[in-house]
């Protein structure tokens, strides 16, 4: 099941689809799928990578 993160307050929720309104900040926010933390999921430009986990650099 995906983990969705609110773009406004950082609240996370486990649901099949994100809510239209954040249960925490009560705003209509963009929810980003943060359930995938490997570069193969789209890289740093895909908005589904936690920047604390993925640095965007590839080690050679």
Secondary structure as GFF3:
##gff-version 3
##sequence-region A 1 60
A	DSSP	beta_strand	3	6	.	.	.	ID=ss1
A	DSSP	beta_strand	12	14	.	.	.	ID=ss2
A	DSSP	beta_strand	31	33	.	.	.	ID=ss3
A	DSSP	three_ten_helix	39	41	.	.	.	ID=ss4
A	DSSP	three_ten_helix	44	46	.	.	.	ID=ss5
###
